[in-house]
Amino acid sequence: MSKPIILKWGKQSLSLTIHRGMPGSDLKHQIYALTNVPPTRQKILCPKLWKGALKDTDVIATDVDSIPNNTKITLIGTADKLIEKSMDERPRFVEDMTDEEIWKLKQYSRGVNDDTDGPIIDIIALQKEHGMERDDGKMEMYEYNRLVTGLPQHQIEDMLLQRMQKEGGEKDPSTNSVRDTNTTELKGELAMTMGLQLRRAYVNSIAVLDNGTLISGLDDGHVQFWRRGEMVKDARHTGGCVDEVIIFPSSGGSAGSGGRPAFATAGDGSICLWTQDGNHNASLSCFPGTTVASMTVGSITSEEEGDRVYLAACFRITRQTDPNQFRLPPQNESERRRREAAEMQERMIQNQLLDVTRQVKVWMYDASENNNGRVAFFEELVVPNATNAVERTPSTAKVANFAGDLVCGDEAGLQIFDATRDRRFQRKMALQFQYLCDIDCMEPLHGDYLAVSVSRKSTEEISVPSSAVRLQMPTSRGVYIVDTSGATVRAVLDGHRDRVTCIRPLPDGRLLTAGGKFDATVQLWNSETLTKVTKRDEDDEIKILTESKQMKKPGYVFDLIVLPDSNGGAVFAIAAARYNTINILI
């Protein structure tokens, strides 16, 4: 059954017919045939039949008999034919863009100089996106949120741009880094502080993912994720403490994609693997009574088997012994035998724990794309040999990845292992210290150079077996620059009053070293000085360097990490783990 109605369009009145159950789309096409107004530009109003503008899915008349004849409906729309353009071809107005779209547009439309187009600086952990910053003209520290305080974003951006304008230099082929052409360097200004200053837990270790997210591991087991000046996630490590955070190398794509691990946390007798999104991937257990003393990651490329990623760790004893366990003397023969059995069992446990500390455990998995993201680990034990002609092998204190090789350090020296095709590590070189020393940290530098922070334990020289090469030690402590290809010490960085607990190479060729709590300073070493001492010449004399620049901030720190520019620029920031907070310096 149908019913006639009147369509009012401007000054025109047109006759239409509607029928029971007619959808709104049919009426629009009927109006289009009469008025030439496209359905997409039609706004049809009739308060008696429907509310608001007619939609395509609306049913016009369920009961046609109740609709009076010649009911009037109104059409708003123009019949002029417009040239339809796609969304990409249409002009974009700022009012129609989101804050993120405006920020991304600003990234690629603004350069350092007014007449040069190029990306601006974007340090993801430090800088906020457009529209999220608080640009109120302040020039002092203020609170971003309850966990973060810092300088205003406009001031941070201006300071970074000033460095970018001054630091454009030539690339040094010997160090594969940008050589500065003037005296401008890392200012050391405190730009942001992350974390609760009254929190009891300390930040033991920090690291940066490929996507710019800053990871911090605390001694209460929390693993925190920081982006754009705020904490985006707070996870928990298996156990009650995080001693170290380390990033897996990216293989062919983004690390952590496809379920592969992006970083690992170690502490309290376990190693946890995490994806880039902060999801727990897998857990690797330590031997009972021990925990990780040091760990490192590396990648091995093979044409036959593809890329393989390994994680290596050495261990320290955490098992507590009862000093009063054998305090009371036995009263009879039965008690004497039980005590002998208990003492023998305790000696076996201690010997077994000591054996664990002398080993380096390596987990290896296939990181190629054809592995479909599955993490299948292959375990191997690397047992360094004694390099000091002593019957016992000393406990391994530190491990490091050095251009795909595995470096193991103990109180007697360094041993370098390279990987074979059958997933085995074989000893490549043994370098022995002149004296027994504590290794506080190790960090690979450019080329064949390795920076090792040592503190002498004794003044008596140790003998050298025929399989090792002796390293001369002219100072009792310092950062030794070791030339692994020549098996010699090229220089010693002696700028701290206490042992050096952290070494961090910078992208511009400079070097940061952090002293212990009796020194409580961070020293900056010039790139030109380091280049000269690492240049191979006929002079075999070990150079002792003491000239460095002390940074105003942050003082005593537990860890240092470089925050790079996500756009690939030369400007960077430094994140420092200082007690229970993270300080970011620019």
Secondary structure, 3 states (H helix, E strand, C coil): CEEEEEEEECCEEEEEEEECCCEHHHHHHHHHHHHCCCHHHCEEECCCCCCCECCCCCECCCCHHHCCCCEEEEEECCCCCCCCCCCCCCCCCHHHCCHHHHHHHHHHHCCCCCCCCCCCCCCCCCCCCCCCCCCCCCCCCEEEECCEEECCHHHHHHHHHHHHHHCCCEEECCCCEEECCCCCCCCCCEEEEECCCCCCCCEEEEEECCCCCEEEEECCCEEEEEECCEEEEEEECCCCCCCEEEECCCCCCCCCHHHCCCEEEEECCEEEEECCCCCEEEEEECCCCEEEEEEEEEEEEECCCEEEEEEEEEEEECCCCCCCCCCCCCCCHHHHHHHHHHHHHHHHHHHHHHHHHCCEEEEEEECCHHHCCCCCCEEEEECCCCCCCCCCCCCEEEEEEECCEEEEEECCEEEEEEECCCCCEEEEEEEEECCCEEEEEEEECCCCEEEEEEEECCCCCCCCCCCCEEECCCCCEEEEEEECCCCEEEEEECCCCCCEEEEEECCCCCEEEEECCCCCCEEEECHHHHHHHCCCCCCCCCEEECCCEECCCCCCCCEEEEECCCCCCCCCEEEEEECCEEEEEC
